[in-house]
Amino acid sequence: MRLFFNFGRDKMLLDFRNNMRGVALGITIVIGLIFALTGTGSLFINTPDSESALVVNGDDISEREVLQAIAREQNRILNSNPEMDRSLIDDETIRPQVMRQLISREVLVQAAKQQDLGVAPSLINDLILDIEQFQTDGKFDEDRFRYAIRSQGYTSSSKFTEMLADQFLIEQLSDGIINTSFVTAAEVFSLAALVDQTRDFEFARLAYQPFKDAVKLSEQQIVDYYNDNEQQYMTERMLAIEYIELNTTMLLDSQSVTDEQVQARFEQEAQSADNSPSLRAAHILINDNSEELIAEVQAKLDSDADFAELVKEYSQDLATAETGGDLGFTTGDTFPDAFEQALAALEVGQVSTPVETESGTHFIKLIEVDKKEFLLDEQQARIAQELKQEAAEALLVEKLELLKEMAFNAENLEEVAQDLELEAKVSEPFSENGGSGVASSPMVASAAYSPEVAEDGYASEVIDLGDDNYIVLRLQENFPSRQQSLDEVREDLSNSLTNSIAQETIDAKIAEITAALDGGDSVQAVSSAFDLTRQVVEAGERSSKAVDPEVNAYVFDLAMPRDGAINDTFTTANGDFVAIQLTEVQIADAESIDQARLDLIRSIAEKANSGREFTSYQQQLIEQADIVQ
């Protein structure tokens, strides 16, 4: 990873640092979503990093990374579509899509690195320190951080920081393209002239509501319609089920742990706890390796000159020049080896002799040592909660096996629930398409309507709903499909019949009007002949509030008239019929448009262009890449 930027990149990094809170919030949301969507189980620890799934321009993407991405995508889909059947999004179904996403990300990271973009470690460190998921009581918790990233399959903190650094690289690259997109003055004037054009038109409207209001249904019409359409008024078959749910959450509250258990776990963890200190570093960077300049800085350091002042005067790391050269904390794997070795040899307040890395020459100062202590008082609540969780998970396995045995051929689930100290519940009736509550799961609805449950009366197999949530069910009550009486459906039937009659009547009138228009009659003529509401619009604007928005939008979608007026018709969302005659389009004089309006149009055009440019650039990178799967 390159540590520092040239001047142009330094400005970008400074912008990032000045907006750290916003950036940290964005990345924190991303990380939070990853944790929320993938859970905290160590799902991928046994997948070898060395097994390559993709090679993009010579860089490997491991099978572990692919599996992690698949798991995140599956959970994203399920969280967005909670009623979806999990079987529809198995690994192989979404693997091609995930592979494309990983390829797209990798080519962007490679392109950013080829353009010498980079991220200062202090930026990543500051970001990690600010992430809420890594804090306890508002302070960064090293143990919580390491546990969280390990549970996501990151075998070291360096892997995690590399992921964050790559994210910043992509943002820099995209910002570089998006923020440099431009449109010419001529393009802005042309767009402004089109956007602010005016149109002369007239339209006549045949309203639907009067036709509906004119319908007066007789009792005989209602009865005849009901008799002719009985099949429309059959109820759906409904079922109510008796069911038992089993999950870790419902078992957690009943678990208790003793002080002795907590103490034993604490002592076990203390033996393997990482108590290595975190070192906070600052530096002066000389990246042109000028021997004279390096000697000058060394001389001033030897004369006890103020380090922060020397940073301002000499450091070529502009990103840290205003903060005393502060690079944040490291546990020994953040900076290059030579840098880390020199830092480890320092006492607090001491400054190293010149240290060379690929970024240049550094004078390194140890600012602070954060010595971590593994204390029972600080770990007790976490350990107790983890022990309860483990006990609940063990009890879940035990009860799950018993539930499978006892529910098989059970006459009812109430006795099974009592024996297992669980609760048997009864659902609201629901159709084959599901319902509310427990019936919102497609798997539950499918099991309930299976022949074994719905017809033969057997209990279902124990169904795995995911996330350690299980359910077994059997039929409680069957509500067969039946014919609804006329009184039950009278209101819906009357509305349906009224709309049908009204539509037939207005369709007949529309046919007459259309025939007249096709015969050459003008909108004004048909308006008079058929007593329609007519409106004439001169120099109508695209955003005019004086015209029905639906009509106005339709008019501005019409092509410009070439040889005479354009005639068209359409039906509005509420059923009204509209006949339109567009006579003239006046292109705006761009030079008369005020500057604020032109600036707005320019901004919109630049955003549209930049989006297309970035997408095109990314696609070009993919097409040119050497990809081996």
LINSULNOR-V486962 format. One record per residue. RES is the residue in three letters. PHI is phi in degrees with one decimal (* if undefined). PSI is psi in radians with two decimals (none if undefined). D_FIRST is the distance of its C-alpha to the first C-alpha in whole Angstrom. Layout:
res,phi,psi,d_first
RES,PHI,PSI,D_FIRST
RES,PHI,PSI,D_FIRST
This chain:
res,phi,psi,d_first
MET,*,2.25,0
ARG,-74.0,2.41,4
LEU,-86.1,-0.58,6
PHE,-138.9,2.92,9
PHE,-108.3,2.78,11
ASN,-78.1,-3.04,15
PHE,-57.7,-0.82,18
GLY,-62.0,-0.71,18
ARG,-74.1,-0.51,15
ASP,-61.5,-0.70,16
LYS,-62.3,-0.71,19
MET,-62.5,-0.74,17
LEU,-65.9,-0.69,15
LEU,-60.7,-0.70,18
ASP,-60.5,-0.72,20
PHE,-60.5,-0.81,18
ARG,-65.3,-0.67,18
ASN,-65.8,-0.43,22
ASN,-109.8,0.53,22
MET,-56.4,-0.73,20
ARG,-61.4,-0.75,23
GLY,-67.1,-0.74,24
VAL,-63.9,-0.80,20
ALA,-60.2,-0.71,20
LEU,-61.7,-0.77,23
GLY,-62.4,-0.83,22
ILE,-66.5,-0.65,19
THR,-60.5,-0.71,22
ILE,-61.9,-0.75,24
VAL,-59.6,-0.83,22
ILE,-64.5,-0.74,21
GLY,-59.5,-0.71,25
LEU,-64.1,-0.70,26
ILE,-59.2,-0.82,24
PHE,-65.2,-0.75,25
ALA,-66.2,-0.66,29
LEU,-82.4,-0.47,29
THR,-104.4,-0.12,28
GLY,76.9,-3.06,29
THR,-119.9,0.31,28
GLY,-78.9,2.58,30
SER,-79.9,1.38,27
LEU,-77.0,-0.43,28
PHE,-120.8,0.20,25
ILE,-61.2,-0.54,25
ASN,-87.9,0.01,27
THR,-88.7,2.13,25
PRO,-69.1,2.33,23
ASP,-67.3,-0.45,20
SER,-74.4,-0.26,20
GLU,-78.3,1.95,23
SER,-85.7,2.29,21
ALA,-102.5,-0.50,23
LEU,-143.6,2.55,21
VAL,-127.6,2.08,19
VAL,-116.7,1.93,18
ASN,52.3,0.70,18
GLY,88.3,-0.17,17
ASP,-96.6,2.28,14
ASP,-81.9,2.50,16
ILE,-116.4,2.06,17
SER,-75.7,2.81,19
GLU,-61.6,-0.57,23
ARG,-58.5,-0.82,22
GLU,-61.9,-0.68,19
VAL,-64.7,-0.79,22
LEU,-64.4,-0.68,25
GLN,-61.7,-0.79,23
ALA,-64.6,-0.67,23
ILE,-62.2,-0.80,27
ALA,-61.5,-0.74,28
ARG,-63.7,-0.73,26
GLU,-67.8,-0.70,28
GLN,-59.3,-0.83,31
ASN,-70.6,-0.55,31
ARG,-62.8,-0.78,30
ILE,-63.5,-0.78,33
LEU,-67.1,-0.64,36
ASN,-68.4,-0.56,35
SER,-80.3,-0.43,36
ASN,-133.0,1.30,39
PRO,-62.0,-0.34,40
GLU,-90.1,-0.05,43
MET,-70.5,2.48,41
ASP,-73.1,2.19,42
ARG,-58.5,-0.54,39
SER,-64.3,-0.31,41
LEU,-79.6,-0.22,40
ILE,-126.5,0.90,36
ASP,-70.5,2.94,36
ASP,-53.0,-0.83,32
GLU,-69.3,-0.45,33
THR,-67.3,-0.75,35
ILE,-100.2,-0.05,31
ARG,-57.4,-0.78,29
PRO,-58.6,-0.73,29
GLN,-63.6,-0.77,28
VAL,-64.2,-0.69,25
MET,-60.4,-0.74,24
ARG,-62.3,-0.70,24
GLN,-63.7,-0.75,22
LEU,-65.9,-0.68,19
ILE,-63.2,-0.79,20
SER,-59.7,-0.74,20
ARG,-67.3,-0.76,17
GLU,-64.7,-0.74,15
VAL,-66.3,-0.55,16
LEU,-70.1,-0.75,15
VAL,-61.4,-0.78,11
GLN,-61.6,-0.75,12
ALA,-62.7,-0.69,14
ALA,-63.6,-0.74,11
LYS,-68.0,-0.64,9
GLN,-64.1,-0.45,12
GLN,-93.1,0.26,13
ASP,63.3,0.45,10
LEU,-75.7,2.66,10
GLY,-160.5,3.10,7
VAL,-135.8,2.24,8
ALA,-67.6,2.37,9
PRO,-57.5,-0.56,9
SER,-61.4,-0.59,13
LEU,-64.7,-0.78,13
ILE,-66.3,-0.76,12
ASN,-59.2,-0.82,14
ASP,-59.7,-0.70,17
LEU,-63.9,-0.82,17
ILE,-61.4,-0.71,17
LEU,-63.7,-0.48,20
ASP,-89.7,-0.14,22
ILE,-76.6,2.17,22
GLU,-62.0,-0.62,26
GLN,-63.5,-0.29,25
PHE,-104.9,0.27,23
GLN,-116.2,2.65,26
THR,-128.0,2.15,30
ASP,54.1,0.68,32
GLY,81.1,0.05,30
LYS,-120.9,2.58,28
PHE,-59.5,2.33,24
ASP,-118.9,1.87,25
GLU,-58.1,-0.73,23
ASP,-65.6,-0.74,25
ARG,-64.5,-0.68,25
PHE,-60.4,-0.88,22
ARG,-66.2,-0.69,21
TYR,-63.5,-0.75,24
ALA,-64.4,-0.78,23
ILE,-74.7,-0.57,20
ARG,-65.1,-0.66,22
SER,-67.5,-0.26,24
GLN,-95.5,0.09,22
GLY,94.7,0.03,21
TYR,-82.7,2.02,18
THR,-78.0,-0.23,18
SER,-153.0,2.79,16
SER,-65.3,-0.48,14
SER,-63.8,-0.62,11
LYS,-63.6,-0.71,12
PHE,-68.4,-0.79,13
THR,-65.0,-0.55,10
GLU,-63.6,-0.69,8
MET,-61.9,-0.78,11
LEU,-64.3,-0.73,12
ALA,-61.6,-0.73,8
ASP,-61.6,-0.66,9
GLN,-63.3,-0.73,13
PHE,-65.0,-0.68,12
LEU,-59.4,-0.79,11
ILE,-62.2,-0.72,14
GLU,-64.2,-0.72,16
GLN,-62.4,-0.78,15
LEU,-63.1,-0.81,16
SER,-66.0,-0.69,19
ASP,-62.5,-0.66,20
GLY,-62.0,-0.66,19
ILE,-76.3,-0.84,22
ILE,-64.9,-0.75,24
ASN,-77.3,-0.20,24
THR,-103.2,0.01,25
SER,-68.6,2.52,28
PHE,-148.0,2.82,31
VAL,-125.5,2.57,35
THR,-75.8,2.83,38
ALA,-59.4,-0.67,41
ALA,-62.8,-0.71,43
GLU,-64.9,-0.72,41
VAL,-62.4,-0.78,41
PHE,-62.6,-0.72,45
SER,-64.3,-0.77,45
LEU,-64.3,-0.76,44
ALA,-60.9,-0.71,46
ALA,-62.4,-0.67,49
LEU,-74.7,-0.77,48
VAL,-63.3,-0.72,47
ASP,-96.7,0.35,50
GLN,-62.9,2.79,53
THR,-122.0,2.77,56
ARG,-136.1,2.45,58
ASP,-100.1,2.19,62
PHE,-158.8,2.91,63
GLU,-138.6,2.70,65
PHE,-147.5,2.67,65
ALA,-122.7,2.45,68
ARG,-121.5,2.30,67
LEU,-106.1,1.89,69
ALA,-76.5,2.45,68
TYR,-79.3,-0.64,68
GLN,-58.0,-0.73,69
PRO,-59.0,-0.59,73
PHE,-66.1,-0.66,73
LYS,-69.9,-0.72,72
ASP,-65.5,-0.47,74
ALA,-78.0,-0.24,77
VAL,-76.3,2.17,77
LYS,-122.5,1.87,79
LEU,-83.9,2.40,79
SER,-92.4,2.83,82
GLU,-61.6,-0.64,82
GLN,-66.2,-0.68,83
GLN,-60.8,-0.73,80
ILE,-64.8,-0.79,78
VAL,-63.6,-0.79,80
ASP,-62.8,-0.72,80
TYR,-65.0,-0.71,76
TYR,-62.0,-0.79,76
ASN,-65.6,-0.61,78
ASP,-77.5,-0.30,76
ASN,-130.0,0.66,73
GLU,-57.0,-0.65,73
GLN,-63.9,-0.40,70
GLN,-71.0,-0.30,68
TYR,-115.4,0.67,69
MET,-95.5,2.39,68
THR,-73.9,2.73,66
GLU,-74.9,2.60,63
ARG,-65.5,2.41,63
MET,-128.3,2.59,62
LEU,-128.1,2.55,61
ALA,-114.8,2.42,60
ILE,-118.8,2.63,59
GLU,-95.9,2.40,59
TYR,-150.3,2.75,55
ILE,-124.2,2.22,54
GLU,-100.0,2.58,50
LEU,-142.4,2.11,48
ASN,-152.0,2.93,44
THR,-64.6,-0.64,43
THR,-59.0,-0.76,43
MET,-71.9,-0.26,47
LEU,-96.5,-0.27,47
LEU,-65.8,-0.76,44
ASP,-64.3,-0.44,47
SER,-83.9,-0.07,49
GLN,-89.1,2.54,47
SER,-137.1,2.64,48
VAL,-130.1,2.65,46
THR,-96.8,2.84,48
ASP,-61.3,-0.60,46
GLU,-64.6,-0.70,47
GLN,-64.8,-0.74,44
VAL,-63.4,-0.77,42
GLN,-61.8,-0.74,42
ALA,-63.7,-0.74,42
ARG,-67.1,-0.70,39
PHE,-59.5,-0.81,37
GLU,-63.8,-0.64,38
GLN,-64.4,-0.79,36
GLU,-69.3,-0.57,33
ALA,-62.7,-0.55,33
GLN,-65.7,-0.53,33
SER,-111.3,0.11,30
ALA,-66.5,2.45,29
ASP,-86.4,1.78,25
ASN,-102.3,0.26,27
SER,-64.8,2.41,24
PRO,-73.0,2.75,23
SER,-99.9,2.34,21
LEU,-108.8,2.31,20
ARG,-100.3,2.15,19
ALA,-115.0,2.67,18
ALA,-132.8,2.80,18
HIS,-153.4,2.82,18
ILE,-112.4,2.19,19
LEU,-108.2,2.20,16
ILE,-114.3,1.76,18
ASN,-94.9,0.04,16
ASP,-100.9,0.00,19
ASN,54.8,0.62,20
SER,-71.5,2.08,23
GLU,-63.5,-0.65,25
GLU,-64.6,-0.76,28
LEU,-67.0,-0.71,26
ILE,-63.3,-0.76,24
ALA,-63.7,-0.65,28
GLU,-64.3,-0.77,29
VAL,-64.8,-0.74,26
GLN,-61.7,-0.71,27
ALA,-62.4,-0.74,31
LYS,-68.3,-0.63,31
LEU,-65.2,-0.68,29
ASP,-65.3,-0.45,32
SER,-93.5,0.30,34
ASP,64.3,0.57,33
ALA,-65.4,2.66,32
ASP,-66.0,2.21,30
PHE,-62.5,-0.78,26
ALA,-61.3,-0.64,26
GLU,-69.4,-0.65,28
LEU,-66.3,-0.60,26
VAL,-59.8,-0.84,23
LYS,-61.6,-0.66,25
GLU,-79.7,-0.65,26
TYR,-117.4,-0.50,23
SER,-65.8,2.32,20
GLN,-97.4,0.18,18
ASP,-93.1,1.55,15
LEU,-62.5,-0.42,18
ALA,-66.4,-0.47,16
THR,-116.1,0.02,17
ALA,-61.6,-0.56,20
GLU,-89.4,-0.02,23
THR,-120.7,0.50,22
GLY,70.4,0.34,22
GLY,77.9,0.21,19
ASP,-63.2,2.16,18
LEU,-107.6,-0.01,15
GLY,85.2,-2.90,17
PHE,-92.9,2.68,17
THR,-140.1,2.54,15
THR,-101.8,0.19,17
GLY,115.0,-0.05,15
ASP,-131.3,0.30,12
THR,-90.0,-0.75,10
PHE,-103.3,2.97,9
PRO,-57.3,2.73,9
ASP,-55.8,-0.80,12
ALA,-61.1,-0.68,14
PHE,-64.4,-0.84,14
GLU,-63.4,-0.72,15
GLN,-65.0,-0.74,18
ALA,-65.6,-0.72,19
LEU,-62.8,-0.74,19
ALA,-64.7,-0.41,21
ALA,-86.9,-0.06,23
LEU,-91.6,2.70,24
GLU,-94.6,2.78,27
VAL,-58.2,2.24,27
GLY,91.2,-0.20,27
GLN,-84.8,2.60,27
VAL,-116.0,2.39,24
SER,-76.2,2.91,23
THR,-74.8,3.00,23
PRO,-56.4,2.35,21
VAL,-123.8,2.20,18
GLU,-97.9,2.36,16
THR,-134.0,-3.14,12
GLU,-66.9,-0.26,10
SER,-86.2,-0.32,10
GLY,141.9,-2.70,14
THR,-108.0,2.32,16
HIS,-117.1,2.47,17
PHE,-106.1,2.01,20
ILE,-106.8,2.34,19
LYS,-119.2,2.31,21
LEU,-87.2,1.99,22
ILE,-88.2,-0.73,24
GLU,-157.3,2.60,24
VAL,-119.8,2.13,25
ASP,-101.6,1.77,25
LYS,-87.8,2.08,27
LYS,-85.0,2.40,27
GLU,-120.7,2.40,31
PHE,-98.1,1.67,32
LEU,-109.5,2.47,35
LEU,-60.8,-0.74,38
ASP,-59.2,-0.63,39
GLU,-80.5,-0.46,35
GLN,-100.4,-0.20,35
GLN,-60.4,-0.83,38
ALA,-62.7,-0.76,38
ARG,-63.2,-0.81,35
ILE,-62.4,-0.75,37
ALA,-60.7,-0.73,40
GLN,-66.8,-0.71,39
GLU,-65.2,-0.68,37
LEU,-64.8,-0.70,40
LYS,-63.3,-0.73,42
GLN,-62.7,-0.76,39
GLU,-63.5,-0.72,40
ALA,-64.8,-0.70,43
ALA,-65.5,-0.69,44
GLU,-66.6,-0.68,42
ALA,-66.1,-0.72,44
LEU,-65.9,-0.61,47
LEU,-60.1,-0.80,46
VAL,-59.8,-0.76,46
GLU,-64.4,-0.85,49
LYS,-68.2,-0.57,50
LEU,-63.4,-0.76,49
GLU,-63.7,-0.73,51
LEU,-65.9,-0.68,54
LEU,-62.1,-0.74,54
LYS,-62.0,-0.71,53
GLU,-72.3,-0.82,56
MET,-75.3,-0.55,59
ALA,-75.1,-0.40,58
PHE,-65.1,2.07,59
ASN,65.2,0.30,62
ALA,-68.5,2.45,63
GLU,-69.6,-0.62,66
ASN,-151.7,2.84,64
LEU,-92.8,-0.18,60
GLU,-62.6,-0.79,62
GLU,-67.7,-0.67,63
VAL,-60.8,-0.77,60
ALA,-62.5,-0.74,58
GLN,-62.6,-0.77,60
ASP,-63.7,-0.55,60
LEU,-96.2,0.07,56
GLU,58.1,0.71,56
LEU,-116.9,-3.03,55
GLU,-122.8,2.27,56
ALA,-92.0,2.26,58
LYS,-121.3,2.86,57
VAL,-123.1,2.30,59
SER,-83.0,2.88,57
GLU,-72.1,2.64,58
PRO,-58.4,2.49,60
PHE,-145.6,2.75,57
SER,-87.7,-3.13,58
GLU,-64.9,-0.36,56
ASN,-85.5,0.02,53
GLY,98.8,-3.05,52
GLY,-159.7,-2.49,53
SER,-100.0,2.98,52
GLY,62.9,-2.35,50
VAL,-61.7,-0.50,50
ALA,-76.6,-0.04,51
SER,-72.4,-0.28,48
SER,-80.5,2.18,47
PRO,-58.3,-0.57,47
MET,-67.0,-0.64,48
VAL,-67.7,-0.81,50
ALA,-61.7,-0.73,52
SER,-63.1,-0.75,52
ALA,-66.6,-0.70,53
ALA,-63.6,-0.64,56
TYR,-93.5,0.12,57
SER,-68.2,2.64,57
PRO,-57.4,-0.62,61
GLU,-63.0,-0.67,60
VAL,-88.8,-0.92,60
ALA,-72.2,-0.58,62
GLU,-103.7,-0.79,65
ASP,-89.9,-0.25,65
GLY,80.9,0.23,64
TYR,-80.8,2.76,62
ALA,-73.2,2.60,59
SER,-73.1,2.93,56
GLU,-68.2,2.82,53
VAL,-68.7,2.18,50
ILE,-100.1,2.25,48
ASP,-87.7,1.90,44
LEU,-87.5,-0.02,43
GLY,94.0,2.79,39
ASP,55.6,0.70,37
ASP,56.5,0.71,40
ASN,-121.8,2.16,43
TYR,-127.4,2.71,46
ILE,-150.0,2.51,49
VAL,-128.0,2.51,53
LEU,-144.1,2.80,56
ARG,-148.6,2.87,59
LEU,-67.6,2.25,61
GLN,-98.9,-0.82,63
GLU,-156.3,2.48,65
ASN,-107.6,2.26,66
PHE,-116.4,1.61,66
PRO,-63.6,2.71,68
SER,-60.7,2.44,67
ARG,-144.5,2.82,71
GLN,-78.7,2.18,72
GLN,-78.4,2.52,72
SER,-74.2,2.83,75
LEU,-59.1,-0.70,76
ASP,-63.0,-0.60,76
GLU,-67.4,-0.59,72
VAL,-111.0,0.12,71
ARG,-55.0,-0.80,73
GLU,-65.2,-0.85,71
ASP,-64.0,-0.71,68
LEU,-62.0,-0.78,71
SER,-62.2,-0.75,73
ASN,-63.1,-0.76,69
SER,-63.5,-0.79,68
LEU,-66.8,-0.71,72
THR,-59.7,-0.82,72
ASN,-62.3,-0.67,69
SER,-63.8,-0.81,70
ILE,-65.7,-0.76,73
ALA,-62.1,-0.70,72
GLN,-66.9,-0.71,69
GLU,-60.6,-0.72,72
THR,-67.6,-0.81,74
ILE,-69.7,-0.58,72
ASP,-61.5,-0.65,71
ALA,-65.5,-0.71,74
LYS,-68.1,-0.71,74
ILE,-61.1,-0.68,71
ALA,-61.3,-0.69,72
GLU,-66.6,-0.77,75
ILE,-64.7,-0.75,73
THR,-62.2,-0.70,71
ALA,-61.7,-0.71,74
ALA,-65.6,-0.74,75
LEU,-64.7,-0.73,72
ASP,-64.9,-0.46,72
GLY,-80.8,-0.03,75
GLY,108.0,-0.03,74
ASP,-67.4,2.54,75
SER,-81.0,2.92,72
VAL,-61.0,-0.67,71
GLN,-63.4,-0.70,73
ALA,-66.8,-0.81,76
VAL,-68.7,-0.52,75
SER,-63.4,-0.74,74
SER,-71.1,-0.74,77
ALA,-68.0,-0.60,79
PHE,-112.2,0.22,77
ASP,56.1,0.91,77
LEU,-96.3,2.75,73
THR,-79.0,2.23,71
ARG,-123.4,2.51,70
GLN,-137.5,2.31,67
VAL,-105.8,2.29,67
VAL,-122.8,2.16,64
GLU,-112.1,2.28,64
ALA,53.0,0.79,60
GLY,-69.5,2.40,58
GLU,-95.6,2.74,55
ARG,-60.4,-0.60,52
SER,-100.7,0.30,51
SER,-60.6,2.37,55
LYS,-98.6,-0.02,56
ALA,-83.7,-0.16,60
VAL,-121.0,2.53,60
ASP,-48.6,2.16,59
PRO,-55.7,-0.62,55
GLU,-67.1,-0.72,55
VAL,-68.9,-0.77,58
ASN,-61.9,-0.76,56
ALA,-62.0,-0.69,53
TYR,-65.2,-0.72,55
VAL,-63.6,-0.74,56
PHE,-76.3,-0.13,53
ASP,-88.5,-0.23,52
LEU,-72.8,2.62,55
ALA,-67.8,2.77,55
MET,-69.4,2.44,56
PRO,-63.8,2.38,60
ARG,-109.8,-1.00,61
ASP,-117.9,1.37,65
GLY,92.5,-3.09,66
ALA,-71.8,2.76,65
ILE,-106.0,2.25,63
ASN,-109.9,2.43,64
ASP,-155.0,2.84,62
THR,-138.9,2.70,63
PHE,-158.9,2.91,61
THR,-110.7,2.26,61
THR,-76.1,3.01,59
ALA,-62.4,-0.52,58
ASN,-92.3,0.14,61
GLY,97.3,-0.04,63
ASP,-69.8,2.57,64
PHE,-101.5,2.30,65
VAL,-127.3,2.25,64
ALA,-108.3,2.27,66
ILE,-122.9,2.51,64
GLN,-129.6,1.94,65
LEU,-95.6,2.09,62
THR,-103.3,-0.59,64
GLU,-156.5,2.58,62
VAL,-121.8,2.21,58
GLN,-107.8,1.97,57
ILE,-71.1,2.36,54
ALA,-69.3,2.64,53
ASP,-83.8,1.80,53
ALA,-59.5,-0.57,49
GLU,-68.1,-0.32,50
SER,-92.3,-0.08,52
ILE,-79.5,2.35,50
ASP,-67.1,2.76,48
GLN,-63.4,-0.65,45
ALA,-61.4,-0.70,43
ARG,-66.1,-0.75,44
LEU,-62.8,-0.70,43
ASP,-63.4,-0.69,39
LEU,-64.2,-0.79,39
ILE,-63.5,-0.71,40
ARG,-61.1,-0.79,37
SER,-61.0,-0.78,35
ILE,-64.2,-0.73,36
ALA,-66.2,-0.70,36
GLU,-64.7,-0.71,32
LYS,-63.6,-0.74,31
ALA,-63.6,-0.76,33
ASN,-64.3,-0.76,31
SER,-64.7,-0.66,28
GLY,-62.3,-0.76,28
ARG,-67.1,-0.69,29
GLU,-65.2,-0.75,27
PHE,-66.2,-0.73,24
THR,-62.4,-0.74,26
SER,-64.8,-0.73,27
TYR,-62.5,-0.79,23
GLN,-62.7,-0.75,22
GLN,-63.9,-0.65,25
GLN,-64.6,-0.71,25
LEU,-60.6,-0.73,21
ILE,-65.9,-0.77,23
GLU,-64.2,-0.57,26
GLN,-87.7,-0.18,24
ALA,-74.7,2.60,21
ASP,-93.3,1.82,22
ILE,-115.1,2.22,23
VAL,-120.9,2.16,24
GLN,-112.8,none,26
